[in-house]
Amino acid sequence: MNISIAHLGPPGNYSEQAAFFYINWLAKTTKEPAILCPYPSIAQSIKAVAQGQAQLAVIPAENSIEGSVTMTMDAMWQLDNLQIRLALIMPIVHVLISCAADLGNIKTVYSHPQALAQCQGWLERYLPNVQLIATNSTTEALEVLETDLSAAAISSERAAQLYNLPTLASGINDRPENCTRFWVVSQNQVNKSKNLEGQFLASSPNASHTSLAFSVPANVPGALAKALQVFANLGINLSRIESRPTKRSLGEYLFFIDIEANFNEPLIQPALTELLTYTEVLKIFGSYNVLSTDAI
Amino acid sequence: MNISIAHLGPPGNYSEQAAFFYINWLAKTTKEPAILCPYPSIAQSIKAVAQGQAQLAVIPAENSIEGSVTMTMDAMWQLDNLQIRLALIMPIVHVLISCAADLGNIKTVYSHPQALAQCQGWLERYLPNVQLIATNSTTEALEVLETDLSAAAISSERAAQLYNLPTLASGINDRPENCTRFWVVSQNQVNKSKNLEGQFLASSPNASHTSLAFSVPANVPGALAKALQVFANLGINLSRIESRPTKRSLGEYLFFIDIEANFNEPLIQPALTELLTYTEVLKIFGSYNVLSTDAI
């Protein structure tokens, strides 16, 4: 039986590329066969796992330039039965795809607004007079290329290969260090709110990172500082902190935190028990390792 | 000479509505006449002030459901000569605009994806069979209405008035507590990085809030906790905390913080001097009051 892996579609976008890397990694390590299941939104790909339609989802968590993917944070907080199994870090390499003979023939460039913004310097230098047109995704931008020989799209190398389209220039993003962290998530049967016992027995004993989220009581000075001090006292580094509105009223936040520690370390359990006293709701999303797609 | 107020255009969107409220407030209080100057992006409206083309800008900082406006945060960090003069809190009330005779005749609803998402429950209840079409802004959605009598758009009451279009339903957002905080920003001639002396002499002596942002040294456990502890020790509440990537590499952040205190209070200056020891770069965006547009 193939493992089903949900991801944001259509094929050729960066979520599918990350899911494809993960399938290759599974094939190399556990030899488990897997299939990709595209969904029309990130939220729907996460829900597919929560509701048992897919076994895993590969979802974008954070980009080094754009920041957190808020849809992913909100869905992880709302759905109570998910666990992060692995983090994948993938470089984002934009390419210029076109059926034009050369750059001189291009009059319009289509892509998602974020991709257009990330290639702004390159576009100003090499295509200063073209018209830039925003599309809903980097793959949607490909649709016009076969009929319009003066059009180009900014998308991924994988999209060019999948749709059999020529690449005119590669690595055109202004910041070469652009990368996105994805999470591989599965179901977790243990209730995660305010009850830490017996959780994450399944997590790898040598996992390097733990992700969690909590809300703090409103209008209590120092509430967040106290919560963070728990980790500081143990010398545990935070590799990420992100606030999201509770959606109840302005000024009330949830905090999403990644710590560089394994949930199963003896020191961590008392720290999390202490954290319970400073937080309203505390959710642990699991301990996991971080894998670079360059290594796959 | 009229005061020029930059904002994200076109007229009828929520930024323009906030700027319009501010003009009315100026007229009532200081009697100063002002004119609105629409710009094609939030970043361009902020730059207009930094470069002296406009005296003030009214820019969205945070929505109670969507969270921080990342473009505003990034621009405030990058531009060194801006100061927040006032915060405006404005309820976001979506209305359904259409030239159709009644709801039964509507086949398509156009709006910005966020507005469509915020009215999802109402749409499912009252217009379950319509097609939803995403546009780049809530005002762009209005363009099709006069020629297509089966089309509707979700936008603001002010947009309906400005473009002389009929409203079929009002307050259709699923969460009535939806509101956005805007900042009114001006130039500030004082250099704000790592040099606190002599700043903000112009800020109101009874201002209630101060906004600041800082980066902390990378990979130092407890760096953020130490910085936040400075305010906790003084019993100062944080009304907001937001992290943004530095755009250098994953895991390096800037922190945007609003504290419920005036920069000119005697206790604050030593606290900010202490904060300098825990931060790499510290920028103070000013002390200001918070005004609800309901009160204007």
Chai-1 contact restraints between the chains, C-beta under 6 A:
chainA,res_idxA,chainB,res_idxB,connection_type,confidence,min_distance_angstrom,max_distance_angstrom,comment,restraint_id
A,S64,B,P245,contact,1.0,0.0,6.0,A-B,restraint_1
A,S64,B,L250,contact,1.0,0.0,6.0,A-B,restraint_2
A,I65,B,K247,contact,1.0,0.0,6.0,A-B,restraint_3
A,G67,B,T70,contact,1.0,0.0,6.0,A-B,restraint_4
A,G67,B,R244,contact,1.0,0.0,6.0,A-B,restraint_5
A,G67,B,P245,contact,1.0,0.0,6.0,A-B,restraint_6
A,T70,B,G67,contact,1.0,0.0,6.0,A-B,restraint_7
A,R181,B,L250,contact,1.0,0.0,6.0,A-B,restraint_8
A,N219,B,N237,contact,1.0,0.0,6.0,A-B,restraint_9
A,P221,B,A232,contact,1.0,0.0,6.0,A-B,restraint_10
A,P221,B,G235,contact,1.0,0.0,6.0,A-B,restraint_11
A,P221,B,I236,contact,1.0,0.0,6.0,A-B,restraint_12
A,P221,B,N237,contact,1.0,0.0,6.0,A-B,restraint_13
A,G222,B,A232,contact,1.0,0.0,6.0,A-B,restraint_14
A,A225,B,A225,contact,1.0,0.0,6.0,A-B,restraint_15
A,A225,B,L228,contact,1.0,0.0,6.0,A-B,restraint_16
A,A225,B,Q229,contact,1.0,0.0,6.0,A-B,restraint_17
A,A225,B,A232,contact,1.0,0.0,6.0,A-B,restraint_18
A,L228,B,A225,contact,1.0,0.0,6.0,A-B,restraint_19
A,Q229,B,A225,contact,1.0,0.0,6.0,A-B,restraint_20
A,A232,B,P221,contact,1.0,0.0,6.0,A-B,restraint_21
A,A232,B,G222,contact,1.0,0.0,6.0,A-B,restraint_22
A,A232,B,A225,contact,1.0,0.0,6.0,A-B,restraint_23
A,G235,B,P221,contact,1.0,0.0,6.0,A-B,restraint_24
A,I236,B,P221,contact,1.0,0.0,6.0,A-B,restraint_25
A,N237,B,N219,contact,1.0,0.0,6.0,A-B,restraint_26
A,N237,B,P221,contact,1.0,0.0,6.0,A-B,restraint_27
A,S239,B,G251,contact,1.0,0.0,6.0,A-B,restraint_28
A,I241,B,S243,contact,1.0,0.0,6.0,A-B,restraint_29
A,E242,B,S243,contact,1.0,0.0,6.0,A-B,restraint_30
A,S243,B,I241,contact,1.0,0.0,6.0,A-B,restraint_31
A,S243,B,E242,contact,1.0,0.0,6.0,A-B,restraint_32
A,R244,B,G67,contact,1.0,0.0,6.0,A-B,restraint_33
A,P245,B,S64,contact,1.0,0.0,6.0,A-B,restraint_34
A,P245,B,G67,contact,1.0,0.0,6.0,A-B,restraint_35
A,K247,B,I65,contact,1.0,0.0,6.0,A-B,restraint_36
A,L250,B,S64,contact,1.0,0.0,6.0,A-B,restraint_37
A,L250,B,R181,contact,1.0,0.0,6.0,A-B,restraint_38
A,G251,B,S239,contact,1.0,0.0,6.0,A-B,restraint_39
